[in-house]
């Protein structure tokens, strides 16, 4: 569980964090000597500050400095000169959330914590993506609505070269690949469990040397934390084996790439709103309205959940990427795949947003999805007919009902900037600076061949 949301971090809270951190320092002695605190910027890259274990209490009380310009960075490491954040003055405090502090087996000797960003007077920084997600959770709880979410993490394992050379052979989903990578995957599982990640399953995926890990659902902020932690651990285990992990949406041309599908369920008074109702597949009226709102907002959400030019190389029909603005029960071509409850597990009902990938900032994703869900909950909107099968298949009887999602980041950004629900939830500063960073990314990729776009994003973490 993450710290509760507050617009201001006062002196008493800072002092309490320092006292708690001193206790945690003693517990971690002999296990960790360094503590990494991270946030994820608008480019989807994790940024980090490290303190020695002896400095944890000081970091918990006062934070560590970080320039606001970080959110103006783009994927090639340069700063967007058109961003309103491109200025040398100002400083923020990155504060580790001690509720998320965990000792790591990989990399050995390290502990990690997610961070929130504040101004020096203790007020929340408007562009802090994690605070945005926490604010949506607080808004939902004020309405009696909560959510459980989890990301699926897909990655391809390559040899330690700039190009991608698959590290393991064997077929997708096959025992042959698992056999080739048995030691590596065992250590990934052990390191994830040592970090407190609740792994549900891991398996070889379709692409070359590709794997996927599924983790247990959590509250939206913790789900985003886990996404970041899982990627960190996998990258560390890979490096120890002399390998590299690519989480990019496109790793090389004309291939399925890596998804970052988000599973979400929505709850009221302990009841899953996606089951136990009188609607289709047991949907409640509120659950159906939430799903309809998500379906309608998908073009705007795509700018957040598929925020890189490379995302649209992955988002192609007939690849189970969710390229169509449709929903369907257990339909892996639909952007919203509905997983219905079963008699033995009535709480399992959830939606899978398949059009997202891991170039996204997970805090923006969970916060935006929850914001749309909360806005839609009271509208009593009905879902259109569901679509089965692949709408791109010749002669598909429902092809005329299957609109393509945006085929470019620019198109998705236009939808985001005109979405009133997301603009209201995110606030002008967060939305404007995010859009500026994405337009800089578009300009960087302009007129570049697919190979260049893919190479630039292949090893980003």
Kinemage of the C-alpha trace (Angstrom):
@kinemage 1
@onewidth
@group {chain A} dominant
@subgroup {mainchain}
@vectorlist {calphas} color= white
{ca unk a 1} P 0.000 0.000 0.000
{ca unk a 2} L 1.338 3.445 -0.930
{ca unk a 3} L 1.178 6.601 1.149
{ca unk a 4} L -2.178 8.404 1.097
{ca unk a 5} L -2.514 11.388 -1.200
{ca unk a 6} L -2.079 14.884 0.180
{ca unk a 7} L -1.447 18.159 -1.625
{ca unk a 8} L 1.066 19.127 1.054
{ca unk a 9} L 3.815 17.292 2.890
{ca unk a 10} L 4.258 19.043 6.196
{ca unk a 11} L 6.881 19.083 8.915
{ca unk a 12} L 5.211 16.374 11.007
{ca unk a 13} L 5.008 13.966 8.073
{ca unk a 14} L 8.655 14.603 7.182
{ca unk a 15} L 9.773 13.927 10.740
{ca unk a 16} L 7.695 10.730 10.925
{ca unk a 17} L 9.238 9.510 7.646
{ca unk a 18} L 12.732 10.172 9.001
{ca unk a 19} L 12.059 8.157 12.159
{ca unk a 20} L 10.622 5.279 10.165
{ca unk a 21} L 13.568 5.377 7.742
{ca unk a 22} L 16.018 5.084 10.647
{ca unk a 23} L 14.273 1.873 11.698
{ca unk a 24} L 14.348 0.557 8.113
{ca unk a 25} L 18.053 1.390 7.838
{ca unk a 26} L 18.761 -0.901 10.779
{ca unk a 27} L 16.679 -3.688 9.223
{ca unk a 28} L 18.519 -3.430 5.910
{ca unk a 29} L 22.028 -3.434 7.362
{ca unk a 30} L 23.985 -6.348 5.965
{ca unk a 31} L 21.519 -6.718 3.081
{ca unk a 32} L 21.768 -3.420 1.207
{ca unk a 33} L 24.300 -0.612 1.182
{ca unk a 34} L 22.705 1.588 -1.513
{ca unk a 35} L 19.139 2.835 -2.006
{ca unk a 36} L 17.803 3.805 -5.433
{ca unk a 37} L 14.756 6.080 -5.609
{ca unk a 38} L 13.073 6.385 -8.984
{ca unk a 39} L 10.369 8.198 -10.890
{ca unk a 40} L 9.343 7.858 -14.537
{ca unk a 41} L 9.491 10.903 -16.787
{ca unk a 42} L 7.298 11.940 -19.720
{ca unk a 43} L 9.468 9.957 -22.143
{ca unk a 44} L 8.693 6.764 -20.226
{ca unk a 45} L 12.276 6.451 -18.960
{ca unk a 46} L 12.989 5.674 -15.308
{ca unk a 47} L 15.134 8.338 -13.621
{ca unk a 48} L 17.051 7.646 -10.443
{ca unk a 49} L 18.903 9.166 -7.512
{ca unk a 50} L 20.978 6.954 -5.185
{ca unk a 51} L 21.901 7.468 -1.549
{ca unk a 52} L 23.964 5.234 0.750
{ca unk a 53} L 21.896 3.306 3.233
{ca unk a 54} L 23.109 5.689 5.926
{ca unk a 55} L 21.446 8.541 4.003
{ca unk a 56} L 17.983 6.999 3.788
{ca unk a 57} L 16.561 8.874 6.775
{ca unk a 58} L 17.800 12.182 5.390
{ca unk a 59} L 16.314 11.399 1.960
{ca unk a 60} L 13.006 10.371 3.543
{ca unk a 61} L 12.819 13.620 5.512
{ca unk a 62} L 14.077 16.153 2.980
{ca unk a 63} L 14.168 14.343 -0.346
{ca unk a 64} L 16.953 14.541 -2.904
{ca unk a 65} L 17.224 17.265 -5.513
{ca unk a 66} L 15.995 16.803 -9.094
{ca unk a 67} L 15.643 19.431 -11.784
{ca unk a 68} L 12.186 19.913 -13.353
{ca unk a 69} L 13.863 19.809 -16.779
{ca unk a 70} L 13.988 15.987 -16.622
{ca unk a 71} L 10.445 15.764 -17.981
{ca unk a 72} L 11.605 17.636 -21.083
{ca unk a 73} L 13.996 14.799 -21.989
{ca unk a 74} L 13.194 12.665 -25.017
{ca unk a 75} L 14.296 9.189 -26.042
{ca unk a 76} L 17.692 10.165 -27.491
{ca unk a 77} L 18.681 11.794 -24.178
{ca unk a 78} L 18.355 15.353 -25.480
{ca unk a 79} L 16.149 18.101 -24.042
{ca unk a 80} L 13.198 19.426 -26.015
{ca unk a 81} L 13.964 23.152 -26.426
{ca unk a 82} L 10.266 23.897 -27.027
{ca unk a 83} L 9.200 22.426 -23.683
{ca unk a 84} L 8.001 24.880 -21.027
{ca unk a 85} L 10.248 22.913 -18.639
{ca unk a 86} L 13.459 23.714 -20.552
{ca unk a 87} L 14.940 26.230 -18.142
{ca unk a 88} L 17.923 26.049 -15.768
{ca unk a 89} L 16.273 27.418 -12.625
{ca unk a 90} L 14.177 25.617 -10.041
{ca unk a 91} L 14.565 22.426 -8.040
{ca unk a 92} L 12.335 19.650 -6.758
{ca unk a 93} L 12.643 17.131 -3.945
{ca unk a 94} L 12.348 13.445 -4.837
{ca unk a 95} L 11.102 11.656 -1.706
{ca unk a 96} L 11.200 7.846 -1.390
{ca unk a 97} L 7.892 6.258 -0.454
{ca unk a 98} L 8.946 4.013 2.408
{ca unk a 99} L 5.846 1.851 1.961
{ca unk a 100} L 7.393 0.689 -1.296
{ca unk a 101} L 10.957 0.243 -0.035
{ca unk a 102} L 12.291 -3.223 -0.802
{ca unk a 103} L 15.645 -4.996 -0.673
{ca unk a 104} L 16.762 -6.496 -3.982
{ca unk a 105} L 18.541 -9.729 -4.786
{ca unk a 106} L 19.318 -8.305 -8.236
{ca unk a 107} L 21.228 -6.079 -8.323
{ca unk a 108} L 22.778 -7.444 -5.133
{ca unk a 109} L 23.406 -5.042 -2.275
{ca unk a 110} L 20.697 -2.622 -3.377
{ca unk a 111} L 17.323 -1.474 -2.081
{ca unk a 112} L 14.739 0.380 -4.144
{ca unk a 113} L 11.836 2.708 -3.466
{ca unk a 114} L 9.426 4.581 -5.737
{ca unk a 115} L 9.537 8.330 -5.330
{ca unk a 116} L 7.150 11.291 -5.288
{ca unk a 117} L 8.187 14.781 -6.285
{ca unk a 118} L 7.485 17.894 -4.242
{ca unk a 119} L 8.366 21.549 -4.354
{ca unk a 120} L 10.767 22.667 -1.663
{ca unk a 121} L 7.873 24.109 0.403
{ca unk a 122} L 6.289 20.625 0.575
{ca unk a 123} L 3.546 21.121 -2.002
{ca unk a 124} L 3.028 18.394 -4.598
{ca unk a 125} L 4.670 19.050 -7.961
{ca unk a 126} L 1.927 19.326 -10.595
{ca unk a 127} L 3.914 17.219 -13.092
{ca unk a 128} L 4.580 14.375 -10.649
{ca unk a 129} L 3.062 11.453 -12.509
{ca unk a 130} L 2.902 9.208 -9.432
{ca unk a 131} L 1.074 11.909 -7.481
{ca unk a 132} L -1.398 12.188 -10.379
{ca unk a 133} L -2.156 8.475 -10.057
{ca unk a 134} L -2.478 8.755 -6.270
{ca unk a 135} L -4.868 11.689 -6.681
{ca unk a 136} L -7.152 9.591 -8.921
{ca unk a 137} L -7.179 6.815 -6.327
{ca unk a 138} L -8.192 9.355 -3.673
{ca unk a 139} L -10.941 10.748 -5.915
{ca unk a 140} L -12.282 7.258 -6.500
{ca unk a 141} L -12.330 6.429 -2.797
{ca unk a 142} L -14.263 9.649 -2.133
{ca unk a 143} L -16.931 8.239 -4.486
{ca unk a 144} L -16.789 4.752 -3.011
{ca unk a 145} L -15.028 3.319 -6.086
{ca unk a 146} L -11.661 1.556 -6.076
{ca unk a 147} L -9.686 -0.327 -8.706
{ca unk a 148} L -7.305 -3.257 -8.943
{ca unk a 149} L -4.785 -3.246 -11.779
{ca unk a 150} L -1.819 -5.209 -13.080
{ca unk a 151} L 0.522 -4.876 -16.053
{ca unk a 152} L 1.666 -7.792 -18.169
{ca unk a 153} L 5.400 -7.380 -18.760
{ca unk a 154} L 6.767 -8.650 -22.074
{ca unk a 155} L 10.440 -8.521 -22.972
{ca unk a 156} L 12.903 -9.960 -25.458
{ca unk a 157} L 16.325 -11.131 -24.335
{ca unk a 158} L 19.249 -10.240 -26.577
{ca unk a 159} L 22.975 -10.686 -26.494
{ca unk a 160} L 25.052 -7.714 -25.329
{ca unk a 161} L 25.142 -5.857 -28.650
{ca unk a 162} L 23.442 -2.704 -29.903
{ca unk a 163} L 21.559 -4.713 -32.518
{ca unk a 164} L 19.127 -7.384 -31.414
{ca unk a 165} L 20.473 -10.925 -31.501
{ca unk a 166} L 18.151 -13.391 -29.711
{ca unk a 167} L 19.850 -14.915 -26.691
{ca unk a 168} L 17.714 -18.052 -26.622
{ca unk a 169} L 16.279 -20.360 -29.242
{ca unk a 170} L 13.112 -22.409 -29.078
{ca unk a 171} L 9.528 -21.777 -30.132
{ca unk a 172} L 7.055 -19.315 -28.682
{ca unk a 173} L 5.078 -20.735 -25.745
{ca unk a 174} L 7.268 -23.829 -26.061
{ca unk a 175} L 9.106 -25.968 -23.565
{ca unk a 176} L 12.130 -25.880 -25.882
{ca unk a 177} L 12.665 -22.169 -25.210
{ca unk a 178} L 12.117 -22.572 -21.495
{ca unk a 179} L 14.670 -25.386 -21.477
{ca unk a 180} L 17.229 -23.193 -23.244
{ca unk a 181} L 16.621 -20.359 -20.780
{ca unk a 182} L 15.824 -22.390 -17.666
{ca unk a 183} L 18.574 -20.961 -15.458
{ca unk a 184} L 17.882 -17.396 -16.532
{ca unk a 185} L 14.112 -17.623 -15.988
{ca unk a 186} L 14.551 -19.347 -12.621
{ca unk a 187} L 16.756 -16.490 -11.437
{ca unk a 188} L 14.259 -13.907 -12.750
{ca unk a 189} L 11.520 -15.585 -10.713
{ca unk a 190} L 13.680 -15.878 -7.601
{ca unk a 191} L 14.765 -12.241 -7.799
{ca unk a 192} L 11.213 -10.994 -8.343
{ca unk a 193} L 9.932 -12.947 -5.371
{ca unk a 194} L 12.856 -11.726 -3.242
{ca unk a 195} L 11.776 -8.175 -4.106
{ca unk a 196} L 8.255 -8.898 -2.860
{ca unk a 197} L 6.629 -9.151 -6.312
{ca unk a 198} L 3.706 -11.601 -6.364
{ca unk a 199} L 4.303 -13.492 -9.593
{ca unk a 200} L 1.313 -15.354 -10.997
{ca unk a 201} L 2.969 -16.936 -14.029
{ca unk a 202} L 5.779 -16.633 -16.539
{ca unk a 203} L 5.987 -18.149 -20.014
{ca unk a 204} L 7.790 -17.933 -23.364
{ca unk a 205} L 5.955 -15.505 -25.677
{ca unk a 206} L 5.484 -15.481 -29.452
{ca unk a 207} L 8.514 -13.406 -30.484
{ca unk a 208} L 12.152 -14.548 -30.597
{ca unk a 209} L 13.660 -14.945 -27.114
{ca unk a 210} L 10.522 -13.285 -25.753
{ca unk a 211} L 8.944 -13.915 -22.351
{ca unk a 212} L 6.009 -12.563 -20.384
{ca unk a 213} L 5.436 -12.338 -16.652
{ca unk a 214} L 2.057 -11.713 -15.025
{ca unk a 215} L 1.832 -10.342 -11.492
{ca unk a 216} L -0.990 -10.059 -8.976
{ca unk a 217} L -3.414 -7.146 -9.189
{ca unk a 218} L -2.905 -4.248 -6.770
{ca unk a 219} L -4.180 -0.740 -6.252
{ca unk a 220} L -3.330 1.465 -9.277
{ca unk a 221} L -0.273 3.176 -7.775
{ca unk a 222} L 1.221 -0.069 -6.468
{ca unk a 223} L 0.541 -1.684 -9.865
{ca unk a 224} L 2.608 1.027 -11.544
{ca unk a 225} L 5.322 0.624 -8.898
{ca unk a 226} L 5.429 -3.108 -9.598
{ca unk a 227} L 5.704 -2.514 -13.343
{ca unk a 228} L 8.786 -0.396 -12.790
{ca unk a 229} L 10.277 -2.787 -10.226
{ca unk a 230} L 9.747 -5.844 -12.456
{ca unk a 231} L 11.532 -4.155 -15.358
{ca unk a 232} L 14.405 -3.106 -13.066
{ca unk a 233} L 14.873 -6.641 -11.718
{ca unk a 234} L 14.659 -8.287 -15.151
{ca unk a 235} L 17.206 -5.834 -16.554
{ca unk a 236} L 19.542 -6.516 -13.617
{ca unk a 237} L 19.312 -10.304 -13.953
{ca unk a 238} L 19.882 -10.014 -17.696
{ca unk a 239} L 22.963 -7.844 -17.199
{ca unk a 240} L 24.384 -10.334 -14.701
{ca unk a 241} L 24.068 -13.003 -17.395
{ca unk a 242} L 25.835 -10.769 -19.922
{ca unk a 243} L 22.517 -10.200 -21.752
{ca unk a 244} L 20.192 -7.276 -22.442
{ca unk a 245} L 16.438 -7.053 -21.945
{ca unk a 246} L 14.367 -5.037 -24.411
{ca unk a 247} L 10.917 -3.904 -23.296
{ca unk a 248} L 10.428 -1.773 -26.427
{ca unk a 249} L 7.185 -1.945 -28.428
{ca unk a 250} L 9.196 -2.743 -31.561
{ca unk a 251} L 12.514 -4.572 -31.207
{ca unk a 252} L 13.126 -5.082 -34.914
{ca unk a 253} L 11.050 -4.554 -38.060
{ca unk a 254} L 8.018 -6.607 -39.024
{ca unk a 255} L 7.599 -8.405 -35.704
{ca unk a 256} L 5.054 -8.481 -32.911
{ca unk a 257} L 7.102 -6.413 -30.445
{ca unk a 258} L 6.435 -6.144 -26.706
{ca unk a 259} L 3.092 -5.215 -25.213
{ca unk a 260} L 2.377 -3.796 -21.791
{ca unk a 261} L -1.264 -4.810 -21.447
{ca unk a 262} L -3.133 -3.419 -18.449
{ca unk a 263} L -5.702 -5.513 -16.577
{ca unk a 264} L -8.209 -3.552 -14.494
{ca unk a 265} L -11.276 -4.234 -12.370
{ca unk a 266} L -13.445 -1.682 -10.589
{ca unk a 267} L -15.073 -2.155 -7.199
{ca unk a 268} L -17.739 -0.629 -4.953
{ca unk a 269} L -18.248 -1.733 -1.353
{ca unk a 270} L -16.286 -4.919 -1.957
{ca unk a 271} L -18.283 -5.812 -5.073
{ca unk a 272} L -16.722 -6.196 -8.496
{ca unk a 273} L -18.659 -3.888 -10.826
{ca unk a 274} L -17.800 -6.115 -13.797
{ca unk a 275} L -19.727 -9.141 -12.482
{ca unk a 276} L -22.884 -10.093 -10.615
{ca unk a 277} L -25.112 -7.693 -12.538
{ca unk a 278} L -28.043 -8.165 -14.913
{ca unk a 279} L -26.220 -6.952 -18.026
{ca unk a 280} L -24.312 -8.818 -20.680
{ca unk a 281} L -21.866 -11.325 -19.187
{ca unk a 282} L -22.970 -10.270 -15.702
{ca unk a 283} L -21.980 -6.619 -16.034
{ca unk a 284} L -23.554 -4.166 -13.602
{ca unk a 285} L -24.950 -0.922 -15.002
{ca unk a 286} L -22.009 0.997 -13.537
{ca unk a 287} L -19.497 -1.557 -14.790
{ca unk a 288} L -20.904 -1.380 -18.305
{ca unk a 289} L -20.811 2.421 -18.199
{ca unk a 290} L -17.143 2.320 -17.120
{ca unk a 291} L -16.283 -0.044 -19.958
{ca unk a 292} L -18.170 2.131 -22.444
{ca unk a 293} L -16.274 5.180 -21.207
{ca unk a 294} L -12.942 3.427 -21.597
{ca unk a 295} L -13.867 2.277 -25.097
{ca unk a 296} L -14.876 5.772 -26.137
{ca unk a 297} L -11.717 7.332 -24.651
{ca unk a 298} L -9.292 4.818 -26.174
{ca unk a 299} L -7.928 7.183 -28.875
{ca unk a 300} L -6.988 9.685 -26.143
{ca unk a 301} L -5.704 7.021 -23.747
{ca unk a 302} L -3.543 5.668 -26.555
{ca unk a 303} L -1.348 8.793 -26.453
{ca unk a 304} L -0.513 7.883 -22.840
{ca unk a 305} L -0.444 4.085 -23.138
{ca unk a 306} L 1.332 3.932 -26.530
{ca unk a 307} L 3.351 7.165 -26.384
{ca unk a 308} L 6.245 6.527 -28.768
{ca unk a 309} L 6.470 6.476 -32.580
{ca unk a 310} L 7.634 2.862 -32.252
{ca unk a 311} L 4.337 2.024 -30.522
{ca unk a 312} L 2.517 2.334 -33.831
{ca unk a 313} L 4.852 -0.132 -35.510
{ca unk a 314} L 3.568 -2.681 -32.966
{ca unk a 315} L -0.081 -1.611 -33.118
{ca unk a 316} L -1.010 -3.488 -36.287
{ca unk a 317} L -4.051 -5.632 -37.160
{ca unk a 318} L -3.925 -9.425 -36.905
{ca unk a 319} L -1.123 -9.339 -34.303
{ca unk a 320} L -3.226 -9.456 -31.113
{ca unk a 321} L -2.079 -5.913 -30.387
{ca unk a 322} L -5.574 -4.410 -29.984
{ca unk a 323} L -5.491 -2.171 -33.060
{ca unk a 324} L -9.279 -1.762 -33.240
{ca unk a 325} L -11.551 0.371 -31.073
{ca unk a 326} L -13.758 -2.578 -30.152
{ca unk a 327} L -14.464 -4.803 -27.189
{ca unk a 328} L -15.079 -8.518 -27.056
{ca unk a 329} L -15.233 -11.362 -24.575
{ca unk a 330} L -11.865 -13.107 -24.643
{ca unk a 331} L -11.118 -11.513 -28.029
{ca unk a 332} L -7.382 -10.884 -28.262
{ca unk a 333} L -7.762 -8.680 -31.354
{ca unk a 334} L -9.992 -6.249 -29.444
{ca unk a 335} L -8.428 -3.226 -27.780
{ca unk a 336} L -10.611 -4.058 -24.758
{ca unk a 337} L -10.690 -7.761 -24.029
{ca unk a 338} L -13.335 -8.626 -21.450
{ca unk a 339} L -12.571 -11.495 -19.069
{ca unk a 340} L -15.840 -12.605 -17.499
{ca unk a 341} L -16.259 -14.008 -13.993
{ca unk a 342} L -16.496 -17.734 -13.505
{ca unk a 343} L -18.757 -19.508 -10.980
{ca unk a 344} L -15.705 -20.530 -8.960
{ca unk a 345} L -14.085 -17.073 -9.121
{ca unk a 346} L -16.740 -14.330 -9.239
{ca unk a 347} L -14.157 -11.644 -8.467
{ca unk a 348} L -11.927 -12.423 -11.441
{ca unk a 349} L -13.878 -10.328 -13.975
{ca unk a 350} L -11.678 -7.635 -15.478
{ca unk a 351} L -10.855 -5.777 -18.651
{ca unk a 352} L -7.553 -6.038 -20.481
{ca unk a 353} L -6.441 -2.961 -22.419
{ca unk a 354} L -4.315 -4.588 -25.080
{ca unk a 355} L -3.270 -1.502 -27.046
{ca unk a 356} L -0.753 -0.267 -24.438
{ca unk a 357} L 2.981 -0.977 -24.344
{ca unk a 358} L 5.915 -0.556 -21.970
{ca unk a 359} L 7.259 2.676 -23.456
{ca unk a 360} L 4.494 4.292 -21.385
{ca unk a 361} L 4.824 5.909 -17.988
{ca unk a 362} L 2.895 3.363 -15.871
{ca unk a 363} L 1.708 6.020 -13.399
{ca unk a 364} L 0.175 8.085 -16.182
{ca unk a 365} L -1.460 4.929 -17.560
{ca unk a 366} L -3.079 3.787 -14.306
{ca unk a 367} L -4.053 7.330 -13.338
{ca unk a 368} L -5.583 8.106 -16.749
{ca unk a 369} L -7.510 4.824 -16.942
{ca unk a 370} L -8.923 5.377 -13.452
{ca unk a 371} L -9.790 9.014 -14.262
{ca unk a 372} L -11.776 7.944 -17.334
{ca unk a 373} L -13.477 5.156 -15.378
{ca unk a 374} L -14.543 7.516 -12.592
{ca unk a 375} L -15.884 10.078 -15.058
{ca unk a 376} L -17.865 7.379 -16.862
{ca unk a 377} L -19.238 5.615 -13.783
{ca unk a 378} L -22.322 7.813 -13.370
{ca unk a 379} L -23.184 8.346 -17.032
{ca unk a 380} L -25.139 5.126 -17.522
{ca unk a 381} L -23.660 4.663 -20.989
{ca unk a 382} L -24.297 1.432 -22.825
{ca unk a 383} L -21.701 -0.569 -24.676
{ca unk a 384} L -22.062 -1.181 -28.410
{ca unk a 385} L -22.267 -4.751 -29.635
{ca unk a 386} L -19.144 -6.724 -28.960
{ca unk a 387} L -16.971 -7.973 -31.814
{ca unk a 388} L -15.578 -11.478 -32.092
{ca unk a 389} L -12.711 -12.698 -34.220
{ca unk a 390} L -10.265 -10.637 -36.268
{ca unk a 391} L -11.965 -7.686 -38.020
{ca unk a 392} L -9.120 -7.639 -40.567
{ca unk a 393} L -9.980 -11.146 -41.758
{ca unk a 394} L -11.471 -11.162 -45.270
{ca unk a 395} L -15.268 -11.140 -45.185
{ca unk a 396} L -15.527 -10.554 -41.443
{ca unk a 397} L -19.251 -9.848 -40.816
{ca unk a 398} L -18.577 -7.106 -38.226
{ca unk a 399} L -15.753 -5.321 -40.064
{ca unk a 400} L -17.870 -2.191 -40.572
{ca unk a 401} L -18.187 -1.826 -36.769
{ca unk a 402} L -14.452 -2.076 -36.141
{ca unk a 403} L -12.838 1.344 -36.332
{ca unk a 404} L -9.054 1.482 -36.271
{ca unk a 405} L -7.460 3.229 -33.351
{ca unk a 406} L -5.086 6.097 -34.214
{ca unk a 407} L -2.300 4.905 -36.469
{ca unk a 408} L 0.160 7.597 -35.368
{ca unk a 409} L 1.201 9.269 -32.141
{ca unk a 410} L 0.195 12.651 -33.546
{ca unk a 411} L -3.372 11.486 -34.126
{ca unk a 412} L -3.575 10.058 -30.612
{ca unk a 413} L -2.192 13.281 -29.106
{ca unk a 414} L -4.918 15.302 -30.813
{ca unk a 415} L -7.505 13.033 -29.199
{ca unk a 416} L -5.844 13.417 -25.791
{ca unk a 417} L -5.690 17.198 -25.939
{ca unk a 418} L -9.418 17.421 -26.702
{ca unk a 419} L -10.531 14.949 -24.016
{ca unk a 420} L -12.196 17.002 -21.275
{ca unk a 421} L -12.169 14.229 -18.652
{ca unk a 422} L -8.416 13.687 -18.899
{ca unk a 423} L -7.639 17.401 -19.122
{ca unk a 424} L -9.624 18.032 -15.942
{ca unk a 425} L -8.072 15.102 -14.072
{ca unk a 426} L -4.460 15.710 -15.114
{ca unk a 427} L -4.445 19.491 -14.930
{ca unk a 428} L -3.091 21.883 -17.517
{ca unk a 429} L 0.587 21.734 -16.555
{ca unk a 430} L 0.865 17.938 -16.558
{ca unk a 431} L -1.045 17.517 -19.800
{ca unk a 432} L 0.741 20.364 -21.610
{ca unk a 433} L 4.251 19.251 -20.675
{ca unk a 434} L 3.474 15.634 -21.536
{ca unk a 435} L 2.110 16.626 -24.944
{ca unk a 436} L 5.185 18.788 -25.586
{ca unk a 437} L 7.511 15.864 -24.900
{ca unk a 438} L 5.514 13.627 -27.247
{ca unk a 439} L 5.550 16.216 -30.040
{ca unk a 440} L 9.323 16.426 -29.667
{ca unk a 441} L 9.442 12.649 -30.052
{ca unk a 442} L 7.363 12.900 -33.213
{ca unk a 443} L 9.753 15.489 -34.621
{ca unk a 444} L 12.748 13.305 -33.755
{ca unk a 445} L 11.224 10.414 -35.716
{ca unk a 446} L 10.034 12.532 -38.650
{ca unk a 447} L 11.124 11.095 -42.018
{ca unk a 448} L 13.274 8.494 -40.268
{ca unk a 449} L 13.119 4.865 -41.485
{ca unk a 450} L 11.532 2.326 -39.171
{ca unk a 451} L 14.938 0.826 -38.376
{ca unk a 452} L 16.162 4.130 -36.931
{ca unk a 453} L 13.017 4.628 -34.842
{ca unk a 454} L 13.314 1.091 -33.495
{ca unk a 455} L 17.050 1.328 -32.772
{ca unk a 456} L 16.613 4.535 -30.788
{ca unk a 457} L 14.026 2.976 -28.453
{ca unk a 458} L 15.279 -0.632 -28.328
{ca unk a 459} L 17.151 -0.551 -25.021
{ca unk a 460} L 15.359 2.228 -23.144
{ca unk a 461} L 14.396 1.367 -19.554
